Structures are given as structure tokens and as C-alpha cells.
Amino acid sequence: MAGRLTRGFFHRDLSGIEAEKLLQEKGIPGSFLVRPSTTKSDAYVLSVRRANGEITHIRIQRTNDGFDLGERQECFSTLYDMIEHYRQNVGELREKNNDIIELTVPILAQMPTLEKYYHGPISHSQTESILNACDQIGLFLVRDSETIPGDYVICVKTQNDIANIKIKCLNGEWFLDGKGRREQIDRFKSLDDLI
């Protein structure tokens, strides 16, 4: 089985029809991606290309405890942990008719930037290890949010700690999440412009 995912399979601006087209054009059996649900807020959809060429869509629920696939399913703290679990444990993810759904190759989303400061889907603890390895105050990196797929976090080394600030992108505009003060926050056309 392939190693830990190093780039994002989450497609922030993809509809179900676009997901099917992408998986048909670029995918092989077992190819997958995750996208926001268009019918339920705070839910996501795992879209997988099957061996017969059909596309299966599986709803992912976001709960207070994390992410799961519905009743009596294991809950995972992050979307990446859930996908990695089902990639490594072939046979646990099944269709309603009990056919096995295998996750083999992610269809990767376009990265928000090619700059070195972007580290993709690394964990909070990995971030701390990277930033604490240097003594330089103000050193920073940007990573994917572990709790909100499609959001990002800028992590900045301060004198005594690491500050984590949420970055959002809505309608093509990038901004720091000001917790209710969105109308007063500067907005940017790209992650690079924001940084």
C-alpha cells in the first residue's frame, strides 16, 4: 500500500458532476477525492472510481468528535486520518451491497501556492517540530487545517509559543479568520498575496 498522503486530495470548489468527470478522465479504479457536499453544510463527500468505471459517492459527516461515515462507523479526528485508515485497511469500506470500496490513488487538488512556506497536510505536532528546530522568532509556515477541510493555518514562532491563525478562502478571496469580523478584514486574491 502507498505511504502517507503528502498532498491534498480535498477539492474545495468541486461539484459532484465535476468530480465524476475528473475521476472518469484522470482516474483509475480506486482513484478518489474528497469535496464539500452541495446538499448538506458541514458535510463532505468521498468520490471513488470503481473497477467497473462507475463513481461511488459516500457522505462524510463532520461531528463534534471528528469525521465519520454515518451510524456505527468509527470516528476520526481529522479527514486525513480517516482517508488514510481506509486506504491502509482494505475491506473496511464497503458499498451497501457489501462490495469492497478500495482507495488507491488520490486525485490531487491544485495546491494554493508553490512557495516553500506551504507544507500541505502536516499535523500540529509536525508543525511544532519544524518551527521549534530553529531559534528564529517570526519563522512561519502554512499548513492545511486539520479540522476544517479547505481551510489553512499560518503557524508563526513567537518568543514562547507558536501562534496558529486560521486562513479561509471564500469566493476566490483569501483572508485571516477574524471570528465574526469578516466585513472588516482585508481580503486577497491569493494565498501568496495574503502572506
C-alpha beads as a LAMMPS data file, in Angstrom:
LAMMPS data file: protein, C-alpha beads

195 atoms
194 bonds

1 atom types
1 bond types

-500.0 500.0 xlo xhi
-500.0 500.0 ylo yhi
-500.0 500.0 zlo zhi

Masses

1 110.0

Atoms # bond

1 1 1 0.000 0.000 0.000
2 1 1 1.199 3.538 -0.696
3 1 1 2.770 5.665 2.036
4 1 1 1.149 8.500 3.959
5 1 1 -0.553 11.107 1.789
6 1 1 1.692 14.102 1.289
7 1 1 -0.590 16.377 -0.737
8 1 1 -4.228 17.249 -0.614
9 1 1 -6.990 15.123 -2.057
10 1 1 -9.538 17.710 -0.881
11 1 1 -11.050 19.748 -3.733
12 1 1 -12.563 22.894 -2.218
13 1 1 -14.569 24.068 -5.271
14 1 1 -15.717 20.866 -6.974
15 1 1 -19.310 19.754 -7.602
16 1 1 -20.446 16.139 -7.843
17 1 1 -20.673 16.320 -11.637
18 1 1 -17.187 17.844 -11.866
19 1 1 -15.855 15.153 -9.507
20 1 1 -17.286 12.408 -11.707
21 1 1 -15.798 13.974 -14.830
22 1 1 -12.381 14.331 -13.185
23 1 1 -12.395 10.743 -11.923
24 1 1 -13.505 9.419 -15.338
25 1 1 -10.858 11.413 -17.219
26 1 1 -7.875 11.117 -14.870
27 1 1 -8.706 8.257 -12.584
28 1 1 -8.124 4.544 -12.481
29 1 1 -10.042 2.017 -10.366
30 1 1 -9.646 3.078 -6.731
31 1 1 -8.923 6.727 -7.543
32 1 1 -10.613 9.069 -5.107
33 1 1 -11.083 12.644 -3.991
34 1 1 -12.978 14.475 -1.264
35 1 1 -15.140 17.545 -1.839
36 1 1 -17.715 19.598 0.071
37 1 1 -21.280 18.318 -0.017
38 1 1 -23.520 20.514 -2.151
39 1 1 -26.648 19.390 -0.289
40 1 1 -25.598 19.457 3.374
41 1 1 -23.444 22.078 5.041
42 1 1 -20.718 20.773 7.336
43 1 1 -20.618 17.526 5.335
44 1 1 -18.229 16.256 2.709
45 1 1 -18.302 13.610 0.002
46 1 1 -15.751 10.914 -0.782
47 1 1 -15.994 10.189 -4.522
48 1 1 -14.358 6.948 -5.698
49 1 1 -13.926 5.393 -9.149
50 1 1 -14.844 1.703 -9.037
51 1 1 -13.378 -1.161 -11.072
52 1 1 -16.458 -1.139 -13.338
53 1 1 -15.869 2.561 -14.126
54 1 1 -18.794 3.815 -12.052
55 1 1 -18.324 6.564 -9.490
56 1 1 -19.490 5.998 -5.908
57 1 1 -20.201 8.974 -3.641
58 1 1 -20.044 8.477 0.145
59 1 1 -21.156 11.187 2.579
60 1 1 -18.669 12.120 5.301
61 1 1 -20.188 13.700 8.389
62 1 1 -18.347 16.254 10.483
63 1 1 -19.336 15.928 14.130
64 1 1 -18.087 17.417 17.385
65 1 1 -15.823 14.376 17.696
66 1 1 -14.389 14.468 14.168
67 1 1 -15.281 12.787 10.878
68 1 1 -17.245 9.595 10.199
69 1 1 -19.262 7.837 7.514
70 1 1 -22.503 7.570 9.454
71 1 1 -24.089 5.423 12.126
72 1 1 -21.957 2.781 13.839
73 1 1 -18.851 3.930 11.980
74 1 1 -15.511 4.744 13.554
75 1 1 -14.897 8.454 14.155
76 1 1 -11.565 10.039 13.179
77 1 1 -10.109 13.291 14.488
78 1 1 -9.129 14.506 11.005
79 1 1 -10.285 13.874 7.463
80 1 1 -6.731 12.834 6.541
81 1 1 -6.680 10.237 9.342
82 1 1 -9.987 8.798 8.128
83 1 1 -8.904 8.531 4.491
84 1 1 -5.525 7.089 5.484
85 1 1 -7.260 4.485 7.668
86 1 1 -9.464 3.264 4.814
87 1 1 -6.516 3.287 2.383
88 1 1 -4.476 1.073 4.714
89 1 1 -7.350 -1.204 5.810
90 1 1 -8.744 -2.541 2.545
91 1 1 -12.068 -4.262 3.108
92 1 1 -13.399 -1.986 5.845
93 1 1 -15.019 0.460 3.414
94 1 1 -17.969 -1.182 1.666
95 1 1 -20.933 -0.441 -0.576
96 1 1 -24.482 -1.032 0.721
97 1 1 -24.415 -4.362 -1.167
98 1 1 -21.203 -5.239 0.761
99 1 1 -18.838 -4.828 -2.224
100 1 1 -15.424 -3.585 -1.108
101 1 1 -14.528 0.001 -1.983
102 1 1 -10.770 0.361 -2.337
103 1 1 -8.998 3.716 -2.093
104 1 1 -5.754 3.520 -4.075
105 1 1 -4.675 6.775 -5.704
106 1 1 -5.836 10.275 -4.730
107 1 1 -6.755 12.754 -7.434
108 1 1 -4.757 15.674 -6.093
109 1 1 -6.182 19.143 -5.783
110 1 1 -4.347 22.158 -7.090
111 1 1 -2.050 23.451 -4.368
112 1 1 -2.799 27.003 -3.191
113 1 1 0.828 28.015 -3.788
114 1 1 4.169 26.586 -4.862
115 1 1 6.077 28.658 -2.311
116 1 1 8.255 26.853 0.235
117 1 1 6.241 28.145 3.187
118 1 1 3.311 25.877 2.249
119 1 1 3.656 22.432 3.844
120 1 1 0.290 20.879 2.960
121 1 1 -1.417 18.343 5.231
122 1 1 1.059 18.174 8.113
123 1 1 -0.124 17.798 11.693
124 1 1 0.036 20.326 14.512
125 1 1 2.795 18.286 16.197
126 1 1 4.831 18.118 12.965
127 1 1 4.465 21.900 12.680
128 1 1 5.799 22.377 16.201
129 1 1 8.785 20.126 15.466
130 1 1 9.673 22.078 12.320
131 1 1 9.325 25.532 13.872
132 1 1 10.950 24.632 17.201
133 1 1 14.006 23.254 15.383
134 1 1 15.019 26.890 14.697
135 1 1 15.581 29.726 17.145
136 1 1 14.354 32.429 14.764
137 1 1 11.334 34.366 16.101
138 1 1 8.837 35.099 13.315
139 1 1 9.615 31.913 11.380
140 1 1 6.357 30.640 9.856
141 1 1 4.736 28.056 7.663
142 1 1 1.266 27.450 6.246
143 1 1 -0.420 24.064 6.510
144 1 1 -3.825 22.592 5.723
145 1 1 -6.301 22.857 8.596
146 1 1 -6.776 19.525 10.349
147 1 1 -10.311 20.349 11.488
148 1 1 -11.859 22.249 8.555
149 1 1 -11.044 20.789 5.119
150 1 1 -10.369 23.584 2.629
151 1 1 -9.081 25.987 5.290
152 1 1 -5.442 26.651 6.115
153 1 1 -3.449 27.694 9.180
154 1 1 -0.481 30.052 9.324
155 1 1 1.776 28.973 12.184
156 1 1 4.242 31.573 13.483
157 1 1 7.025 31.011 16.004
158 1 1 6.825 33.584 18.799
159 1 1 9.163 34.047 21.739
160 1 1 7.468 31.442 23.934
161 1 1 4.962 29.644 21.733
162 1 1 3.643 29.000 18.237
163 1 1 0.696 31.141 17.145
164 1 1 -1.872 29.435 14.886
165 1 1 -4.119 31.685 12.793
166 1 1 -6.857 30.271 10.559
167 1 1 -6.863 31.284 6.867
168 1 1 -10.058 30.970 4.818
169 1 1 -10.792 31.202 1.120
170 1 1 -14.362 32.049 0.121
171 1 1 -15.480 33.026 -3.371
172 1 1 -11.867 33.344 -4.506
173 1 1 -10.945 35.723 -1.671
174 1 1 -8.324 34.817 0.944
175 1 1 -8.453 36.273 4.466
176 1 1 -7.477 35.627 8.080
177 1 1 -10.439 34.284 10.029
178 1 1 -11.410 37.142 12.324
179 1 1 -14.204 35.237 14.122
180 1 1 -17.228 37.312 13.153
181 1 1 -15.494 40.412 11.795
182 1 1 -15.291 39.283 8.159
183 1 1 -16.568 42.574 6.722
184 1 1 -13.639 44.439 8.332
185 1 1 -10.909 42.013 7.309
186 1 1 -8.563 42.619 4.403
187 1 1 -9.155 40.204 1.536
188 1 1 -6.626 38.996 -1.022
189 1 1 -6.754 37.337 -4.442
190 1 1 -4.311 34.548 -3.498
191 1 1 -2.599 32.930 -0.548
192 1 1 0.695 34.454 -1.715
193 1 1 -0.855 37.949 -1.679
194 1 1 -2.157 37.384 1.855
195 1 1 1.246 36.237 3.113

Bonds

1 1 1 2
2 1 2 3
3 1 3 4
4 1 4 5
5 1 5 6
6 1 6 7
7 1 7 8
8 1 8 9
9 1 9 10
10 1 10 11
11 1 11 12
12 1 12 13
13 1 13 14
14 1 14 15
15 1 15 16
16 1 16 17
17 1 17 18
18 1 18 19
19 1 19 20
20 1 20 21
21 1 21 22
22 1 22 23
23 1 23 24
24 1 24 25
25 1 25 26
26 1 26 27
27 1 27 28
28 1 28 29
29 1 29 30
30 1 30 31
31 1 31 32
32 1 32 33
33 1 33 34
34 1 34 35
35 1 35 36
36 1 36 37
37 1 37 38
38 1 38 39
39 1 39 40
40 1 40 41
41 1 41 42
42 1 42 43
43 1 43 44
44 1 44 45
45 1 45 46
46 1 46 47
47 1 47 48
48 1 48 49
49 1 49 50
50 1 50 51
51 1 51 52
52 1 52 53
53 1 53 54
54 1 54 55
55 1 55 56
56 1 56 57
57 1 57 58
58 1 58 59
59 1 59 60
60 1 60 61
61 1 61 62
62 1 62 63
63 1 63 64
64 1 64 65
65 1 65 66
66 1 66 67
67 1 67 68
68 1 68 69
69 1 69 70
70 1 70 71
71 1 71 72
72 1 72 73
73 1 73 74
74 1 74 75
75 1 75 76
76 1 76 77
77 1 77 78
78 1 78 79
79 1 79 80
80 1 80 81
81 1 81 82
82 1 82 83
83 1 83 84
84 1 84 85
85 1 85 86
86 1 86 87
87 1 87 88
88 1 88 89
89 1 89 90
90 1 90 91
91 1 91 92
92 1 92 93
93 1 93 94
94 1 94 95
95 1 95 96
96 1 96 97
97 1 97 98
98 1 98 99
99 1 99 100
100 1 100 101
101 1 101 102
102 1 102 103
103 1 103 104
104 1 104 105
105 1 105 106
106 1 106 107
107 1 107 108
108 1 108 109
109 1 109 110
110 1 110 111
111 1 111 112
112 1 112 113
113 1 113 114
114 1 114 115
115 1 115 116
116 1 116 117
117 1 117 118
118 1 118 119
119 1 119 120
120 1 120 121
121 1 121 122
122 1 122 123
123 1 123 124
124 1 124 125
125 1 125 126
126 1 126 127
127 1 127 128
128 1 128 129
129 1 129 130
130 1 130 131
131 1 131 132
132 1 132 133
133 1 133 134
134 1 134 135
135 1 135 136
136 1 136 137
137 1 137 138
138 1 138 139
139 1 139 140
140 1 140 141
141 1 141 142
142 1 142 143
143 1 143 144
144 1 144 145
145 1 145 146
146 1 146 147
147 1 147 148
148 1 148 149
149 1 149 150
150 1 150 151
151 1 151 152
152 1 152 153
153 1 153 154
154 1 154 155
155 1 155 156
156 1 156 157
157 1 157 158
158 1 158 159
159 1 159 160
160 1 160 161
161 1 161 162
162 1 162 163
163 1 163 164
164 1 164 165
165 1 165 166
166 1 166 167
167 1 167 168
168 1 168 169
169 1 169 170
170 1 170 171
171 1 171 172
172 1 172 173
173 1 173 174
174 1 174 175
175 1 175 176
176 1 176 177
177 1 177 178
178 1 178 179
179 1 179 180
180 1 180 181
181 1 181 182
182 1 182 183
183 1 183 184
184 1 184 185
185 1 185 186
186 1 186 187
187 1 187 188
188 1 188 189
189 1 189 190
190 1 190 191
191 1 191 192
192 1 192 193
193 1 193 194
194 1 194 195
